[in-house]
Amino acid sequence: MKVEFDLDNDRAGNVYFDVAYLKESTKQKNRVVAGLLAIFLGFWGVHKFYLGMFGAGLVFLLINTIGFAVTKAFGRIPNYALIVIAILEGIVYLSRSEDEFYSLYVEQKKTWF
C-alpha cells in the first residue's frame, strides 16, 4: 500500500492513501500461486478460476468430475490429457517473467498455454 503524509513539526499531519495504487495491486495475480495451483490442483481447473478464466475452468472441472464416469469409455484419456495440460501450464506460468505473465494471462486472458 502506498501512503503519503504531510510533516507537521516532525509528526505526520494529513495522511493520504494512493487509491489508484490500491486498485492496481488488487487486480494483479501472482505467477507463482497460479503455477502451483496448476501443478497441484490443475486437474480441477483451480488455476483457471484463479486467473478469472471461468469457461476454461469449467472445462477442467466438468471433465474431471462429472465427466469422469463418461470418459471411462475412452480409457480416461481426456482426464489424463487435462492433468498433463495443467502440469505443463503450471511449468509455463512459472517459467515466464512477472511482466510477461501479467501481460499474457491477466490482461490478455490467454486461455491455453
N, C-alpha and C positions, 0 to 999 in steps of 0.2 A: 504494500500500500504506500502511496506517495503522499506525504504530509508536508505542508509548508506552514510557517508561522512568522509573525512579526515579533521582533525583540523589543521589550519594554523594560529598561533598566536590568539587563541580564536575566530577564524572565520571559517566558513565552507569553506573548499577548494574544492576538487573534490567531486561531488555528484554522487552516484551510485544507480540505481533503480534495485531491485531484480525482473527480468523478470519472472523467474520461479514462484515466489510467485504471481505475477500479473496474469499469465496464470491459475494457480491453483484456485485463488479466483474467476475468471470469470466463471469457469466451475461449481461451486457449485450452487445448487438450495436450496432455503430457504424452510425448512419444514413447517413453519407457513404460508407462502404465498401459497404453494401447498395445504395445508389443507383448508385454507379459500376459495381458488378458487374452490376446490372440493365441499365444502358445499354450496357455494352461486352460482357458475356458472358451477357446475359439470355436470348438465344435458346437456350441450353443449360440454362437454369434454375439457373445457379450461385447467383444471389441467393436463390432459394427454399431451396436446400440450406444456404446460409449462415445463413438465418433459422430453420432446423430444420423447414421445411415440405417433407418428403420426397415426399409424394404429388403436390403441385403441381410440384415439381422434376422428378419422373419424367415428368409430362405433357409439360413442355417438352423434356426430354431425348429421350424416345421419338419424339415428333412430328418433332423436328428432326434426328434421326439415322436411326433405323430407318425411321420413317415417311416420310422424305424421298422414297424411291422410290415409296411407295404414294400419296403426295399429288400425284404428278405428274399423275395422272388429274384432279385438281381444280385444276390450274393452279398448284399450290404455294400456294394461298390460305391453308390452315391454317398453313404455315410463316411466311408474311409477316404473318399476323394475330398470331402469337405474338411475332414480332420487334417489332411495333408495341406490343403489350401490355407487353412487357418494357421498352421505352423509356419508355412512359407511367408504368409502375410506378417506374422509376428517378427520373423527374421528381417523382412524388408523394412518394417517400421523401425526396428532397432538399428538398422544399418544406414538409415537416412539421417541427414543433419536436422537440427531443430527447425531451421528456416525452410528447408525443403519439405519436411514432414508437414509443417503448418500450411505451407502453400498448397501442397497436393491434396491432403486429406481433410483439412479443416476448412480452408477457403474454397477450394475447387470441388470438394466432396468426391474425390476419385474413389469409386466403389471397390474395384478389384485390383489388387496389387498396386 
